[in-house]
Amino acid sequence: MLKKITFILVIVGALNWGLVGFFNFNLVTAIFGEMTSMTSLSSIVYDLVGLSGLYCLFTGWKMT
């Protein structure tokens, strides 16, 4: 279950960065709003995406 969640978050992060790069559009900010404090939903999403990327990096990219 953890692998599936991290995989989805890594995909969300990759798609968000693609949108930022190609269209200057931040999907996470559009959904959850600007980061006004460290407890904002956007900050939590960014934290989870970053941790998911590290998890995938250190455990290998296996979906089994």
Secondary structure by P-SEA (a helix, b strand, c coil): caaaaaaaaaaaaaaaaaaaaaccccccccccccccccccaaaaaaaaaaaaaaaaaaaccccc
